[in-house]
């Protein structure tokens, strides 16, 4: 299981969410991205819940006040070996 770190504040705001979603979509089942930011990425998490329903789990690794770290893991489909990215 791989884990990739994305320093969100270093990405242009106009491209930030699309970059994070593209990175998530490229994950294999069971892999994770950790979003590091200088504020709570709650809007991003809400967007994930709307457009990637049942495709991920999440947990906060750090909750401020200066650094927020949110781990988003791509779930495997039932019976999936994880190689298809499902």
C-alpha positions as CSV (number, residue, x, y, z in Angstrom):
1,X,0.0,0.0,0.0
2,X,1.5,3.2,-1.2
3,X,1.1,6.6,0.5
4,X,1.6,9.9,-1.4
5,X,1.9,13.3,0.2
6,X,0.4,16.4,-1.5
7,X,1.4,19.8,-0.1
8,X,-1.8,21.5,-1.1
9,X,-0.8,25.1,-0.3
10,X,2.0,24.8,-3.0
11,X,-0.6,24.2,-5.7
12,X,-2.4,27.1,-7.4
13,X,-5.8,27.4,-5.9
14,X,-7.5,27.2,-9.3
15,X,-5.9,23.8,-9.9
16,X,-5.7,22.4,-6.4
17,X,-8.9,20.3,-6.2
18,X,-8.6,18.9,-9.7
19,X,-4.9,17.9,-9.1
20,X,-5.9,16.1,-5.9
21,X,-8.8,14.3,-7.5
22,X,-6.6,13.3,-10.5
23,X,-4.0,12.0,-8.0
24,X,-6.7,10.0,-6.2
25,X,-8.1,8.6,-9.4
26,X,-4.6,7.3,-10.3
27,X,-4.3,5.4,-7.0
28,X,-4.6,1.6,-6.7
29,X,-7.1,0.3,-4.3
30,X,-5.7,0.5,-0.8
31,X,-3.3,3.3,-1.6
32,X,-3.5,6.7,0.1
33,X,-2.9,10.4,-0.4
34,X,-2.1,12.6,2.5
35,X,-3.1,16.2,2.0
36,X,-1.0,18.7,4.0
37,X,-2.5,22.2,4.3
38,X,-2.4,25.3,6.4
39,X,-6.2,25.1,7.0
40,X,-8.8,22.4,7.5
41,X,-9.5,20.8,4.0
42,X,-13.1,20.4,4.9
43,X,-14.4,21.7,1.6
44,X,-12.3,19.2,-0.2
45,X,-13.6,16.4,2.0
46,X,-17.2,17.5,1.3
47,X,-16.5,17.4,-2.4
48,X,-15.0,13.9,-2.1
49,X,-18.2,12.7,-0.3
50,X,-20.3,14.1,-3.2
51,X,-18.3,12.9,-6.2
52,X,-16.4,9.8,-5.0
53,X,-19.1,8.4,-2.7
54,X,-18.1,5.0,-1.2
55,X,-14.7,5.1,-3.0
56,X,-12.6,6.2,0.0
57,X,-12.1,6.3,3.7
58,X,-10.5,9.3,5.5
59,X,-8.8,10.2,8.7
60,X,-7.2,13.3,10.1
61,X,-3.6,12.7,11.0
62,X,-3.2,16.3,12.3
63,X,-5.7,19.0,13.0
64,X,-4.0,22.3,13.2
65,X,-3.8,25.0,14.3
66,X,-0.9,25.5,11.8
67,X,-0.8,22.3,9.9
68,X,-3.7,20.0,8.8
69,X,-3.0,16.5,7.5
70,X,-5.9,14.5,6.0
71,X,-5.3,10.9,4.8
72,X,-7.7,9.7,2.0
73,X,-7.4,6.0,1.2
74,X,-8.9,4.6,-2.0
75,X,-11.1,1.6,-1.0
76,X,-10.9,-1.7,-2.8
77,X,-14.0,-3.2,-4.3
78,X,-15.2,-6.3,-2.5
79,X,-13.1,-9.3,-3.7
80,X,-10.8,-7.0,-5.6
81,X,-7.0,-7.7,-5.6
82,X,-6.3,-4.0,-5.9
83,X,-4.4,-4.2,-9.2
84,X,-7.1,-2.6,-11.3
85,X,-7.3,0.5,-9.1
86,X,-10.9,-0.4,-8.1
